[in-house]
C-alpha cells in the first residue's frame, strides 16, 4: 500500500502564498505519478496538477496554468503545490493522489489514481 499525508493548508490571506506538501510512504516504488485535486464547497472535485515520474513532466488544469506550480522531492517522496497571489477561488479541500505504474487514462480523472490522502483545507480570506 501507499499512504499519502497532506500538510500546509490553513487560513491564508488574499495575495499571500501557499505551499502544500504531500508525503508518500509505503510502496512508493510502485508510483509513477502524483497529483493534486481540489473540491470547493458545493462543487465537484477537480484536477489541479500532476507530476509524472517517467518523463519528469508536469500537467496542469487549464484553469490554473500559470498560477499553480507542482514540484517533487524524490529523496523525501514528497510532492508540493505552490500558489502565489492567492485569490478567494483557491478556497477548497485539496487532496493528494498517487498513481501506480500500470494505470492508464487521463491524469485529469481522479478514478485513474490508486491512492488518496485525507485532504487539507485551504481557506483564503481578507
SVG drawing of the C-alpha trace seen along z (x, -y; Angstrom):
<svg xmlns="http://www.w3.org/2000/svg" viewBox="-23 -41 40 43">
<polyline fill="none" stroke="black" stroke-width="0.4" points="0.0,0.0 0.9,-3.7 -0.1,-6.2 -0.4,-9.9 -0.4,-12.7 -1.1,-16.3 0.0,-19.3 0.4,-23.0 -3.2,-24.0 -5.0,-26.5 -6.3,-30.1 -4.3,-32.4 -4.9,-36.0 -5.7,-37.1 -2.5,-38.0 -0.4,-35.7 1.4,-32.5 0.7,-28.8 2.7,-25.7 1.1,-22.3 3.0,-19.2 2.1,-15.5 4.4,-12.9 4.1,-9.4 5.1,-6.3 4.9,-2.5 5.3,-1.0 6.4,-4.3 8.4,-2.5 5.2,-1.4 4.2,-5.0 4.9,-6.8 2.7,-9.9 1.3,-12.1 -1.3,-14.8 -3.4,-17.3 -7.1,-17.7 -9.4,-20.1 -13.1,-20.3 -14.6,-23.7 -17.8,-24.0 -20.8,-22.8 -18.7,-21.9 -17.3,-18.7 -13.7,-17.5 -11.5,-18.9 -8.0,-18.2 -5.3,-20.8 -1.9,-19.5 0.1,-16.3 3.8,-15.3 4.8,-12.3 7.9,-10.3 8.8,-8.8 9.2,-11.9 9.7,-14.3 6.8,-16.2 4.0,-18.2 0.4,-18.7 -1.9,-21.5 -5.6,-22.1 -6.2,-24.9 -7.9,-26.9 -4.8,-27.0 -2.0,-27.0 0.4,-29.8 -0.9,-30.1 -0.1,-26.8 3.3,-25.1 3.8,-21.4 7.2,-20.1 8.6,-16.9 11.4,-15.9 12.3,-12.3 14.5,-11.9 11.6,-12.8 8.9,-11.1 7.1,-14.4 5.2,-16.4 4.4,-20.1 1.8,-22.5 2.8,-26.2 0.5,-29.1 1.3,-32.8 -1.0,-35.8 -3.8,-33.9 -7.4,-34.6 -10.6,-33.6 -11.4,-30.9 -8.4,-28.9 -10.5,-28.0 -11.1,-24.3 -10.1,-21.0 -7.0,-19.9 -6.3,-16.2 -3.1,-14.5 -3.3,-11.4 -0.9,-8.8 -1.0,-6.6 0.7,-3.3 2.8,-2.4 0.3,-0.1 -2.5,-2.7 -3.6,-4.3 -6.0,-7.0 -6.1,-10.7 -4.3,-12.3 -7.2,-14.6 -9.5,-11.9 -9.5,-11.0 -10.6,-7.5 -7.3,-6.9 -5.4,-7.2 -4.9,-4.5 -4.3,-6.3 -5.6,-9.4 -4.7,-11.5 -7.1,-12.7 -7.2,-16.2 -6.1,-19.5 -8.4,-22.6 -7.2,-25.8 -9.2,-28.9 -8.4,-32.2 -9.8,-35.3 -9.1,-39.0"/>
</svg>
